[in-house]
Amino acid sequence: MLGLGGVTPAAAEGAVKDTTTQAFVKDVIEESKKQPVLVDFWAPWCGPCKQLTPILEKAVKAAKGKVKLTKLNIDEHPAIPGQMGIQSIPAVIAFSNGQPVDGFMGALPESQVIAFLERLTKSKIGSEDQDLLKAADAALVDGNATAAAEIYAQLLAADSGNVHALAGLARCYIETGALEQAKQTLALVPEAKRNEGSVAAARAALEIAEQAKNLGPLAELEGKVLADPLDHQARFDLAVALNAKGKREEAVNQLIEIVKRDRKWNEDGARKQLVQFFEAWGFADPAATEGRKKLSSILFS
């Protein structure tokens, strides 16, 4: 268990509630400024949701007020999940200080849900393998794909089914332009685990990398945007190209500009591309964090 105490049973019971589109800002955005708030996106027809929700409720109540759970029925309230790019359920997004900071998709077992809450409330890493994964993830973020790949390979040598390490190794291949090897690595992930956060992020990164292969030179795209600031397709392509060069903040700013100028352009294409960027970069990435803030300021203003 989480081992968190000091709050009355009544407070624990009040840690779980349903919300609506109208109440979302109050129940989630504002409430998350006091403690983290999980949002459980679910629907009555979703079988895995019925498995996950009781597990979430039990774990959140055991946290004794350190975190709250808010449930949103996407059938009755589709606007918020639509804005946030929630495309499959169950999906759980954690908010803190008014911003989305972490999340996962699919019906996780209780042990993984508890580990997620411990990470959210205590930033605790428990095992040697987790420490190695953290080191590999950090090396990848720092741009040292070779060092990261060595650690992921070490973990996979001990456990070929380590999904996080498989996803990480695929990311290393993507960073070095070896897209076919990345595809082959992701194909090793069991089908039942292909919606896990790290795998979904690697898959999104692969899709973006393949998308960027077909674009023209960066200078040419920049010239098109300068010549016609209303050429949203050129600006969109520029954002994808900037991301491929590692210029994430600049990529976000270009897409945010499209959202500001014409939210409905290309069937909300700029926001959807931002969501894919955020998924590929991961919740902890600074550019994703800042980008979500900028997007949220537009969507919830």
Backbone bond lengths (Angstrom), bond angles and torsions (degrees), N, CA, C in turn:
res aa  C-N    CA-C-N  psi(-1)  N-CA   C-N-CA  omega(-1)  CA-C   N-CA-C  phi
1 M - - - 1.458 - - 1.526 109.82 -
2 L 1.320 114.90 175.83 1.467 118.73 -173.90 1.520 113.22 -76.70
3 G 1.317 116.32 -25.10 1.450 118.39 179.47 1.507 113.41 69.50
4 L 1.357 118.14 29.88 1.457 121.37 179.86 1.510 108.47 -105.29
5 G 1.323 117.64 134.55 1.452 118.82 -175.70 1.499 112.96 -138.16
6 G 1.359 114.93 -172.08 1.442 119.78 173.93 1.507 115.16 98.65
7 V 1.341 119.60 2.04 1.446 122.10 -179.02 1.523 109.14 -123.32
8 T 1.317 117.11 143.98 1.456 121.68 -175.82 1.511 111.24 -69.28
9 P 1.365 118.34 157.87 1.458 121.73 176.39 1.520 111.86 -56.69
10 A 1.319 117.83 -35.25 1.463 120.49 179.95 1.519 110.76 -62.16
11 A 1.334 116.30 -39.14 1.454 120.05 178.47 1.513 110.69 -65.93
12 A 1.353 116.00 -37.54 1.452 120.17 178.48 1.525 110.33 -64.45
13 E 1.337 117.33 -41.76 1.455 120.91 178.29 1.531 110.76 -62.88
14 G 1.327 117.22 -37.20 1.459 121.47 179.82 1.512 113.24 -74.65
15 A 1.327 117.58 -0.74 1.459 121.01 -178.42 1.518 112.18 -79.29
16 V 1.337 117.92 -6.85 1.462 121.67 -178.09 1.523 109.20 -123.05
17 K 1.342 117.24 128.97 1.459 119.80 178.28 1.523 110.17 -154.90
18 D 1.327 115.97 164.56 1.460 122.57 172.76 1.527 108.56 -95.35
19 T 1.333 116.07 152.14 1.453 119.65 177.65 1.523 110.64 -133.32
20 T 1.318 115.89 174.50 1.457 122.95 -179.57 1.524 109.09 -131.99
21 T 1.318 116.09 172.81 1.466 119.87 176.30 1.529 110.40 -58.10
22 Q 1.336 115.60 -43.75 1.459 120.47 -176.70 1.532 112.01 -67.42
23 A 1.342 116.56 -33.64 1.466 120.70 -175.22 1.529 112.60 -93.80
24 F 1.334 117.75 0.20 1.464 120.59 -171.76 1.530 112.15 -60.49
25 V 1.322 116.43 -44.89 1.472 119.35 -178.25 1.523 110.25 -61.16
26 K 1.337 117.45 -44.39 1.467 121.41 -179.27 1.532 111.24 -69.18
27 D 1.340 116.42 -48.23 1.466 120.94 -173.43 1.523 112.97 -73.90
28 V 1.331 117.32 -29.11 1.461 120.31 -173.85 1.535 111.67 -114.59
29 I 1.331 116.35 -60.93 1.470 119.62 -174.66 1.531 110.78 -60.59
30 E 1.329 116.42 -52.75 1.468 119.86 -177.79 1.527 111.87 -72.31
31 E 1.331 116.72 -41.92 1.464 119.85 -177.85 1.527 111.87 -64.36
32 S 1.349 116.49 -31.37 1.463 119.50 -178.20 1.521 112.68 -71.05
33 K 1.336 116.98 -7.97 1.466 119.97 174.92 1.524 111.11 -79.03
34 K 1.345 116.23 -10.52 1.469 121.19 178.03 1.524 111.16 -99.92
35 Q 1.334 117.07 -40.66 1.455 123.64 175.99 1.523 107.42 -160.01
36 P 1.346 118.20 160.64 1.466 119.18 179.84 1.528 111.51 -57.30
37 V 1.327 115.92 145.21 1.465 122.41 177.35 1.522 108.45 -125.70
38 L 1.335 115.94 124.92 1.454 120.61 173.02 1.517 108.95 -88.63
39 V 1.330 116.84 137.90 1.461 121.26 172.49 1.520 107.63 -110.94
40 D 1.331 116.06 118.59 1.463 123.15 178.53 1.528 108.06 -97.45
41 F 1.339 116.41 105.54 1.462 121.02 176.94 1.531 107.63 -85.55
42 W 1.331 116.91 119.75 1.462 120.72 -172.71 1.537 110.00 -144.52
43 A 1.330 115.95 173.28 1.461 122.32 174.33 1.529 108.19 -151.17
44 P 1.325 117.85 151.71 1.472 120.89 -176.80 1.523 113.96 -60.55
45 W 1.327 118.12 -28.76 1.468 121.88 -177.28 1.531 113.17 -83.70
46 C 1.327 117.12 -6.54 1.467 122.02 -173.25 1.534 110.93 -86.92
47 G 1.336 116.02 108.61 1.464 120.56 179.99 1.514 113.93 -61.25
48 P 1.351 119.00 -50.38 1.469 120.08 178.78 1.529 112.90 -59.42
49 C 1.352 117.34 -29.24 1.466 120.32 177.27 1.527 110.26 -62.19
50 K 1.332 115.47 -39.32 1.457 119.94 -179.24 1.525 111.40 -67.09
51 Q 1.334 116.18 -25.78 1.467 119.90 175.55 1.525 111.25 -78.11
52 L 1.341 115.36 -40.90 1.465 119.70 -172.14 1.521 113.16 -77.85
53 T 1.335 117.86 -43.20 1.468 120.44 -171.56 1.535 113.10 -55.87
54 P 1.343 120.37 -46.39 1.471 118.87 177.87 1.531 112.81 -61.04
55 I 1.334 116.25 -35.18 1.469 120.23 178.05 1.523 110.04 -65.38
56 L 1.338 115.90 -43.51 1.466 120.54 177.92 1.523 110.81 -60.89
57 E 1.323 116.03 -47.23 1.465 120.24 -177.86 1.522 110.86 -60.60
58 K 1.321 116.86 -44.48 1.467 120.98 -179.81 1.532 111.12 -62.19
59 A 1.342 116.33 -45.84 1.466 120.10 -177.68 1.523 111.69 -67.91
60 V 1.335 116.95 -39.53 1.469 120.13 179.82 1.524 110.70 -66.85
61 K 1.323 117.30 -41.15 1.462 119.65 177.85 1.529 111.11 -65.02
62 A 1.325 116.36 -35.09 1.467 119.67 178.04 1.520 111.64 -67.81
63 A 1.335 116.89 -22.04 1.462 120.06 178.86 1.520 112.43 -75.10
64 K 1.335 116.96 -10.51 1.468 123.11 171.74 1.529 113.32 53.68
65 G 1.338 115.21 54.10 1.455 119.14 172.97 1.510 116.37 90.14
66 K 1.331 117.54 -4.22 1.466 119.97 179.63 1.529 112.09 -76.51
67 V 1.321 116.29 -17.82 1.458 121.62 -179.67 1.519 107.92 -153.08
68 K 1.339 117.44 151.32 1.456 121.41 178.18 1.524 110.18 -119.76
69 L 1.336 114.68 157.19 1.459 121.92 179.03 1.523 109.17 -120.13
70 T 1.336 115.62 126.66 1.456 121.59 176.83 1.523 108.18 -121.45
71 K 1.327 116.60 127.27 1.462 121.55 -175.74 1.529 110.12 -104.78
72 L 1.355 115.52 133.64 1.461 120.39 -179.06 1.524 109.44 -126.28
73 N 1.326 116.47 116.19 1.458 123.08 176.95 1.525 108.52 -75.57
74 I 1.338 117.38 110.73 1.469 120.00 -173.81 1.523 112.38 -71.60
75 D 1.339 118.32 -21.11 1.465 120.25 176.45 1.526 110.57 -69.01
76 E 1.326 116.05 -42.00 1.462 120.90 -178.21 1.526 112.06 -83.26
77 H 1.344 115.82 -26.23 1.471 120.37 -175.97 1.534 109.67 -136.27
78 P 1.340 117.93 76.65 1.472 121.20 -174.93 1.524 115.38 -81.16
79 A 1.341 118.61 -13.09 1.468 120.12 -171.55 1.530 112.48 -64.50
80 I 1.332 117.31 -49.97 1.473 120.54 -176.10 1.530 111.30 -63.90
81 P 1.338 119.91 -51.85 1.471 117.99 178.26 1.522 112.27 -60.08
82 G 1.338 117.36 -33.02 1.459 119.91 177.03 1.512 111.92 -63.95
83 Q 1.328 116.56 -42.98 1.464 120.81 179.93 1.523 111.80 -66.45
84 M 1.329 116.04 -33.12 1.462 119.78 -175.80 1.521 112.90 -89.65
85 G 1.336 116.89 -1.64 1.457 119.77 177.56 1.512 114.12 77.28
86 I 1.344 117.35 24.86 1.460 120.80 176.23 1.517 107.96 -74.65
87 Q 1.331 116.87 110.73 1.457 121.40 -174.03 1.521 113.52 -108.07
88 S 1.307 118.26 -13.08 1.458 121.08 176.40 1.523 108.56 -148.27
89 I 1.322 115.68 153.09 1.452 121.54 -178.98 1.524 109.52 -129.36
90 P 1.343 116.57 158.75 1.462 126.70 0.76 1.530 112.28 -70.48
91 A 1.321 113.91 146.09 1.465 121.48 174.63 1.519 107.47 -134.71
92 V 1.310 116.66 135.34 1.461 122.31 -179.77 1.526 108.62 -123.75
93 I 1.328 115.92 123.04 1.463 121.68 178.30 1.523 108.60 -118.22
94 A 1.324 116.42 131.18 1.462 121.55 178.54 1.526 109.43 -98.05
95 F 1.331 115.05 130.29 1.470 121.69 177.16 1.527 109.02 -109.95
96 S 1.330 115.48 141.67 1.461 121.46 174.22 1.523 107.63 -145.55
97 N 1.332 116.01 136.50 1.471 121.21 -178.63 1.527 112.01 53.59
98 G 1.328 115.47 36.52 1.457 120.60 175.03 1.514 115.50 82.18
99 Q 1.350 117.97 4.35 1.457 120.79 -175.99 1.529 111.07 -131.29
100 P 1.350 117.79 148.72 1.468 120.57 173.70 1.528 109.95 -69.42
101 V 1.341 116.76 131.65 1.458 119.67 -174.59 1.526 113.83 -125.82
102 D 1.323 118.04 -18.53 1.464 120.40 -178.04 1.523 108.18 -164.24
103 G 1.318 116.97 172.03 1.450 118.50 179.51 1.518 112.22 174.27
104 F 1.317 115.65 174.39 1.459 121.15 175.09 1.521 109.28 -156.32
105 M 1.330 115.46 162.82 1.458 121.77 177.37 1.515 109.26 -121.27
106 G 1.328 116.61 151.12 1.451 120.64 177.39 1.513 112.84 92.24
107 A 1.334 115.70 166.59 1.463 121.83 -178.24 1.521 109.88 -88.62
108 L 1.311 117.17 94.90 1.463 121.71 179.18 1.529 110.68 -76.66
109 P 1.330 117.47 152.13 1.469 119.80 173.20 1.529 110.68 -70.07
110 E 1.323 115.55 164.39 1.462 120.66 -174.90 1.527 112.33 -57.06
111 S 1.335 117.23 -40.56 1.468 119.74 -177.42 1.531 111.19 -60.94
112 Q 1.336 116.70 -38.56 1.464 119.53 -179.60 1.527 111.88 -74.76
113 V 1.319 116.39 -33.35 1.464 119.56 176.01 1.528 109.73 -64.86
114 I 1.330 116.33 -44.37 1.472 120.14 178.41 1.530 110.69 -62.34
115 A 1.338 116.04 -41.41 1.469 119.59 178.13 1.525 110.60 -62.62
116 F 1.327 116.19 -38.27 1.471 120.42 177.80 1.522 110.54 -62.51
117 L 1.332 116.99 -44.06 1.462 120.31 -179.86 1.527 111.23 -67.54
118 E 1.307 116.57 -38.68 1.471 119.52 177.56 1.522 110.46 -62.29
119 R 1.313 115.79 -40.93 1.463 119.67 178.62 1.533 110.19 -65.53
120 L 1.314 115.81 -39.53 1.461 120.42 -177.64 1.526 111.93 -69.45
121 T 1.323 116.85 -38.68 1.459 120.21 -174.21 1.531 113.69 -96.36
122 K 1.336 117.21 -21.48 1.464 119.46 -174.54 1.528 113.71 -128.79
123 S 1.297 117.94 -9.94 1.471 122.33 -176.15 1.520 110.79 52.76
124 K 1.337 116.12 42.58 1.468 121.16 -175.19 1.523 110.86 -98.30
125 I 1.316 116.72 134.48 1.463 122.13 173.24 1.513 107.35 -117.06
126 G 1.337 116.07 126.81 1.451 118.23 -165.83 1.507 118.06 -98.94
127 S 1.332 119.98 -30.57 1.454 119.31 -170.37 1.519 111.61 -121.61
128 E 1.325 114.99 167.96 1.460 120.82 179.45 1.526 110.70 -62.66
129 D 1.341 116.47 -41.29 1.465 119.52 178.74 1.521 111.34 -61.93
130 Q 1.318 116.62 -39.62 1.458 119.80 178.05 1.526 111.18 -64.58
131 D 1.342 115.99 -36.42 1.460 119.63 177.09 1.532 110.83 -65.08
132 L 1.341 116.08 -39.75 1.457 120.09 178.00 1.527 110.74 -66.27
133 L 1.328 115.77 -41.66 1.460 119.52 177.28 1.529 110.68 -61.00
134 K 1.321 115.82 -41.33 1.461 119.92 178.94 1.525 110.27 -62.43
135 A 1.340 116.43 -41.95 1.462 120.25 179.58 1.525 111.02 -64.98
136 A 1.341 116.14 -40.98 1.462 120.04 179.26 1.522 110.73 -66.42
137 D 1.324 116.32 -44.15 1.467 120.32 178.67 1.525 110.76 -60.41
138 A 1.335 116.07 -41.15 1.469 120.24 -179.78 1.523 110.90 -65.14
139 A 1.338 116.27 -41.10 1.471 119.76 178.68 1.523 110.52 -62.86
140 L 1.325 116.69 -39.30 1.464 120.35 179.70 1.523 110.82 -66.04
141 V 1.327 116.42 -42.18 1.472 120.67 177.97 1.525 110.55 -62.92
142 D 1.334 116.11 -35.87 1.468 120.33 -179.51 1.530 112.67 -77.05
143 G 1.331 116.65 -1.69 1.458 120.09 178.08 1.515 114.77 89.57
144 N 1.343 117.33 8.83 1.458 120.75 179.89 1.526 108.76 -100.09
145 A 1.330 115.50 75.63 1.466 120.39 -176.37 1.526 112.12 -64.87
146 T 1.315 117.18 -31.76 1.464 120.26 -178.57 1.521 111.16 -65.44
147 A 1.342 116.76 -47.82 1.469 120.63 178.95 1.521 110.32 -64.09
148 A 1.317 116.75 -40.95 1.467 120.19 179.27 1.517 110.64 -62.26
149 A 1.338 116.63 -43.70 1.467 120.89 -178.79 1.522 111.23 -61.65
150 E 1.323 117.37 -37.09 1.470 120.92 179.55 1.529 110.61 -63.46
151 I 1.328 116.50 -40.64 1.467 119.57 -179.73 1.526 110.88 -70.72
152 Y 1.338 116.07 -43.83 1.462 118.85 177.83 1.526 110.55 -59.82
153 A 1.343 116.68 -40.64 1.463 120.78 179.46 1.525 110.80 -64.44
154 Q 1.326 116.73 -37.67 1.463 121.17 177.25 1.532 110.68 -61.74
155 L 1.320 115.92 -43.63 1.456 120.14 178.92 1.521 111.42 -66.24
156 L 1.337 116.47 -38.73 1.466 120.24 -179.34 1.523 111.81 -71.56
157 A 1.325 116.68 -27.26 1.466 119.42 176.51 1.525 110.55 -65.34
158 A 1.339 115.49 -33.56 1.467 120.30 178.17 1.525 111.96 -83.63
159 D 1.333 116.47 -31.25 1.473 120.96 -178.30 1.521 108.76 -148.60
160 S 1.326 115.97 97.68 1.469 120.42 -176.08 1.521 112.58 -66.82
161 G 1.330 116.56 -13.32 1.462 120.53 179.42 1.515 114.07 -97.47
162 N 1.336 117.06 12.35 1.462 120.36 179.08 1.532 108.63 -70.68
163 V 1.327 115.60 100.35 1.461 121.08 -172.53 1.528 111.81 -64.13
164 H 1.314 116.69 -40.82 1.472 120.21 179.76 1.526 110.23 -61.25
165 A 1.339 116.31 -41.73 1.467 119.95 -179.88 1.526 111.12 -68.25
166 L 1.330 117.40 -38.45 1.469 120.66 176.25 1.534 110.30 -60.60
167 A 1.326 115.41 -46.51 1.463 119.73 179.32 1.522 110.42 -63.15
168 G 1.329 116.73 -41.34 1.459 120.59 179.24 1.520 112.22 -63.57
169 L 1.330 116.40 -41.83 1.464 120.09 178.84 1.532 110.19 -64.22
170 A 1.336 116.13 -39.10 1.464 119.73 176.43 1.526 110.35 -60.92
171 R 1.335 116.68 -40.19 1.474 120.21 178.24 1.532 110.71 -62.78
172 C 1.331 116.53 -37.88 1.468 119.98 177.92 1.526 110.43 -61.51
173 Y 1.330 116.15 -43.47 1.467 119.85 178.06 1.530 110.77 -61.93
174 I 1.319 116.01 -40.82 1.470 120.38 179.70 1.522 110.13 -62.51
175 E 1.327 116.05 -43.84 1.470 120.35 -179.10 1.523 112.18 -60.76
176 T 1.340 116.71 -31.21 1.461 120.28 -178.59 1.524 112.33 -96.39
177 G 1.332 116.91 4.99 1.456 120.95 176.41 1.517 115.11 83.80
178 A 1.332 117.27 6.29 1.470 120.92 179.92 1.530 109.11 -89.08
179 L 1.329 115.39 73.63 1.467 119.95 -171.21 1.522 112.76 -70.47
180 E 1.332 117.94 -33.66 1.464 119.41 178.76 1.528 111.16 -65.34
181 Q 1.340 116.36 -41.41 1.471 119.71 176.97 1.521 110.73 -63.82
182 A 1.340 116.15 -35.76 1.463 119.66 177.07 1.518 110.66 -63.05
183 K 1.330 116.92 -43.32 1.470 120.91 177.70 1.522 110.80 -60.47
184 Q 1.326 115.96 -44.81 1.463 120.42 -178.78 1.527 111.29 -63.55
185 T 1.319 116.37 -37.60 1.467 120.37 179.74 1.518 110.68 -68.11
186 L 1.327 117.36 -44.64 1.462 120.61 179.42 1.527 111.30 -65.01
187 A 1.331 117.01 -28.54 1.462 120.45 178.75 1.528 111.86 -66.79
188 L 1.332 116.80 -18.09 1.471 120.82 179.01 1.523 112.50 -79.03
189 V 1.328 117.28 -12.86 1.465 120.78 179.79 1.529 108.82 -72.71
190 P 1.338 118.35 128.45 1.472 120.61 178.44 1.523 110.81 -57.66
191 E 1.313 115.93 143.69 1.463 120.42 -176.39 1.515 112.55 -55.61
192 A 1.318 116.83 -36.36 1.469 121.09 -177.59 1.522 112.38 -66.80
193 K 1.337 117.13 -17.01 1.460 120.16 -176.43 1.523 112.96 -113.22
194 R 1.318 117.56 13.14 1.465 120.22 -174.61 1.519 113.63 -77.29
195 N 1.335 116.90 -7.19 1.467 119.70 176.74 1.522 112.37 -101.52
196 E 1.335 117.30 3.44 1.460 119.29 177.00 1.534 109.25 -63.73
197 G 1.332 115.08 150.38 1.456 120.29 -171.63 1.516 115.15 -53.00
198 S 1.328 117.36 -46.91 1.465 120.14 -176.55 1.519 111.42 -66.56
199 V 1.331 116.42 -35.48 1.466 121.11 -179.75 1.528 110.02 -71.56
200 A 1.331 115.89 -44.90 1.470 120.10 178.35 1.528 110.39 -60.12
201 A 1.327 116.49 -38.84 1.465 120.69 179.18 1.527 110.94 -65.09
202 A 1.327 116.61 -43.37 1.465 120.16 179.01 1.526 110.80 -64.97
203 R 1.317 115.94 -40.45 1.468 119.72 179.11 1.534 110.80 -63.64
204 A 1.330 116.21 -41.63 1.470 120.24 177.83 1.522 110.60 -63.89
205 A 1.332 116.86 -40.96 1.467 120.85 179.37 1.527 110.80 -63.37
206 L 1.333 116.19 -37.96 1.462 120.34 178.59 1.525 110.86 -65.58
207 E 1.326 116.92 -44.04 1.463 120.96 179.40 1.526 111.06 -61.01
208 I 1.330 116.20 -40.96 1.468 120.53 179.90 1.522 110.49 -67.22
209 A 1.334 116.60 -40.09 1.465 120.49 179.92 1.522 110.67 -63.97
210 E 1.324 116.46 -40.86 1.468 120.02 178.56 1.529 110.68 -67.44
211 Q 1.310 116.13 -36.23 1.461 121.38 178.00 1.530 110.26 -63.14
212 A 1.321 116.32 -40.09 1.466 121.15 -176.28 1.526 112.33 -70.70
213 K 1.342 117.58 -22.35 1.468 120.31 -177.96 1.527 112.05 -61.39
214 N 1.329 116.46 -29.58 1.463 120.69 -172.70 1.526 113.85 -93.33
215 L 1.331 117.10 6.70 1.459 120.14 -177.39 1.530 110.87 -92.73
216 G 1.338 114.97 159.78 1.452 120.13 178.65 1.520 111.94 -79.24
217 P 1.340 117.23 -175.85 1.470 121.72 179.28 1.527 111.07 -60.58
218 L 1.320 115.74 147.99 1.462 121.50 -178.01 1.534 111.03 -58.72
219 A 1.323 117.07 -44.03 1.466 121.21 -177.85 1.532 110.71 -61.62
220 E 1.314 115.90 -36.83 1.466 120.03 179.76 1.526 110.82 -65.82
221 L 1.326 116.49 -42.45 1.466 120.91 178.69 1.524 111.09 -66.33
222 E 1.335 116.24 -41.17 1.465 119.99 177.56 1.531 110.23 -61.27
223 G 1.327 116.15 -38.65 1.457 120.08 179.20 1.522 112.02 -64.72
224 K 1.318 117.20 -39.07 1.460 121.26 178.69 1.527 110.99 -62.87
225 V 1.322 116.05 -42.25 1.466 120.20 -178.81 1.525 110.58 -68.37
226 L 1.321 116.74 -40.11 1.467 120.22 177.58 1.524 110.94 -63.85
227 A 1.333 116.29 -39.19 1.458 120.76 -178.92 1.522 111.79 -69.94
228 D 1.326 116.88 -33.48 1.472 120.99 -178.95 1.521 109.57 -145.92
229 P 1.328 117.92 91.82 1.473 121.70 -179.23 1.527 113.49 -59.37
230 L 1.334 117.68 -16.98 1.459 120.81 179.85 1.531 112.38 -93.22
231 D 1.328 116.76 3.66 1.465 120.46 175.75 1.531 108.06 -79.70
232 H 1.329 115.58 84.80 1.468 120.37 -173.47 1.526 112.05 -65.44
233 Q 1.329 117.34 -32.79 1.468 118.73 179.46 1.524 110.76 -65.35
234 A 1.352 115.97 -41.51 1.464 119.13 177.91 1.528 110.42 -64.01
235 R 1.331 116.64 -40.31 1.468 120.56 179.37 1.529 110.39 -66.26
236 F 1.330 115.69 -39.92 1.469 120.85 177.40 1.531 109.79 -61.47
237 D 1.332 116.96 -48.96 1.466 120.95 179.11 1.527 111.00 -61.66
238 L 1.328 116.16 -37.18 1.463 120.26 177.82 1.521 110.53 -62.55
239 A 1.331 117.35 -40.97 1.467 121.09 178.63 1.527 111.10 -61.23
240 V 1.332 116.77 -44.00 1.463 120.49 179.16 1.529 110.85 -64.16
241 A 1.327 115.67 -40.98 1.465 120.04 179.21 1.529 111.57 -67.09
242 L 1.329 116.68 -39.88 1.469 120.48 177.96 1.528 110.35 -62.38
243 N 1.317 116.50 -41.68 1.461 119.73 178.27 1.522 110.95 -61.51
244 A 1.329 116.32 -40.28 1.463 120.30 179.49 1.528 111.92 -63.03
245 K 1.327 116.16 -25.88 1.478 121.15 178.32 1.531 111.57 -90.91
246 G 1.335 116.42 4.67 1.457 119.82 179.38 1.508 114.55 83.61
247 K 1.331 116.92 8.60 1.472 120.88 -178.60 1.526 109.10 -94.42
248 R 1.310 115.13 72.13 1.458 121.06 -170.60 1.527 113.02 -68.19
249 E 1.312 117.40 -44.26 1.463 119.77 -179.11 1.522 111.12 -61.58
250 E 1.325 116.25 -41.66 1.462 120.02 178.93 1.527 110.33 -65.87
251 A 1.329 116.86 -38.19 1.462 120.91 177.89 1.524 110.44 -61.80
252 V 1.343 115.92 -44.85 1.470 120.51 178.23 1.522 110.53 -59.39
253 N 1.322 116.29 -45.78 1.465 119.89 -176.26 1.528 112.08 -62.15
254 Q 1.322 116.86 -36.65 1.468 119.58 178.51 1.531 110.97 -65.45
255 L 1.319 116.93 -42.74 1.469 120.16 -179.70 1.527 111.40 -71.58
256 I 1.319 116.53 -36.85 1.467 119.86 176.05 1.527 110.04 -60.75
257 E 1.333 115.75 -37.63 1.463 120.18 179.50 1.537 110.65 -62.38
258 I 1.329 116.28 -38.94 1.468 119.47 177.43 1.525 110.48 -65.69
259 V 1.326 116.57 -43.95 1.470 120.67 179.53 1.527 110.16 -59.13
260 K 1.332 116.12 -42.05 1.474 120.35 179.55 1.529 111.37 -64.45
261 R 1.342 115.90 -43.08 1.458 120.30 -174.11 1.534 112.33 -77.16
262 D 1.333 116.46 -39.84 1.470 119.82 -175.75 1.520 109.46 -156.61
263 R 1.327 115.36 87.61 1.465 121.43 -175.80 1.542 111.78 -57.31
264 K 1.343 117.90 -33.69 1.457 121.04 -174.26 1.524 113.48 -87.95
265 W 1.330 117.43 -0.06 1.462 119.60 -177.46 1.533 111.18 -56.16
266 N 1.328 115.11 133.38 1.467 121.77 175.97 1.534 111.53 51.21
267 E 1.352 115.08 44.63 1.473 121.54 178.67 1.526 111.58 55.81
268 D 1.328 115.34 49.02 1.472 121.81 177.80 1.532 111.43 66.38
269 G 1.341 114.66 31.82 1.459 119.88 -172.75 1.511 114.91 -63.38
270 A 1.341 117.86 -34.99 1.466 119.87 -178.14 1.527 110.97 -66.85
271 R 1.333 116.65 -43.60 1.465 119.04 178.74 1.529 110.58 -65.16
272 K 1.329 116.36 -40.82 1.465 119.74 179.45 1.520 111.12 -62.22
273 Q 1.350 116.74 -38.61 1.459 119.34 178.16 1.524 111.01 -67.70
274 L 1.330 116.53 -37.39 1.467 119.80 175.63 1.525 110.32 -59.89
275 V 1.318 116.39 -45.75 1.466 120.68 -179.95 1.523 110.37 -59.35
276 Q 1.336 116.59 -40.28 1.463 119.59 178.49 1.530 110.96 -67.18
277 F 1.334 116.48 -40.11 1.463 119.17 174.63 1.529 110.63 -57.06
278 F 1.333 116.27 -49.24 1.462 120.37 -176.64 1.525 111.02 -60.69
279 E 1.328 115.67 -39.94 1.467 119.48 179.31 1.522 110.31 -65.13
280 A 1.347 116.07 -41.45 1.462 120.23 -179.10 1.522 112.24 -67.69
281 W 1.334 116.41 -38.04 1.466 119.99 -176.83 1.524 112.69 -79.42
282 G 1.327 116.64 -26.88 1.461 119.90 -176.90 1.515 111.73 95.34
283 F 1.331 115.67 151.24 1.464 121.16 -175.73 1.525 112.78 -62.44
284 A 1.345 117.18 -30.08 1.466 119.74 -174.28 1.525 112.76 -83.80
285 D 1.327 118.34 -11.10 1.461 120.67 -177.62 1.525 110.19 -64.68
286 P 1.344 118.16 131.69 1.473 120.77 -178.08 1.529 113.33 -57.77
287 A 1.333 116.85 -39.55 1.467 119.60 -179.99 1.523 110.73 -66.40
288 A 1.336 116.67 -36.94 1.463 120.04 177.58 1.524 110.47 -67.84
289 T 1.320 116.37 -41.50 1.465 120.46 179.53 1.522 111.09 -61.42
290 E 1.326 115.83 -48.23 1.465 119.77 179.81 1.525 111.17 -67.22
291 G 1.322 115.35 -37.64 1.456 119.31 179.49 1.520 112.05 -64.69
292 R 1.333 116.80 -40.85 1.466 120.24 177.75 1.532 110.42 -64.17
293 K 1.318 116.58 -37.98 1.468 119.84 177.49 1.528 110.31 -61.32
294 K 1.328 115.62 -46.96 1.467 119.79 -178.75 1.533 110.60 -63.45
295 L 1.342 115.65 -43.19 1.462 119.07 -179.98 1.522 111.22 -66.10
296 S 1.347 115.48 -42.52 1.463 119.26 179.77 1.526 111.38 -62.75
297 S 1.330 116.71 -36.34 1.466 120.13 -179.62 1.521 111.08 -63.59
298 I 1.325 116.10 -28.29 1.468 120.21 177.41 1.525 110.37 -82.29
299 L 1.334 116.42 -46.59 1.457 120.63 -174.30 1.518 112.77 -69.22
300 F 1.340 116.69 -34.86 1.471 120.22 -173.61 1.524 112.77 -108.09
301 S 1.334 117.71 12.60 1.458 120.40 -179.66 1.528 110.53 -79.09
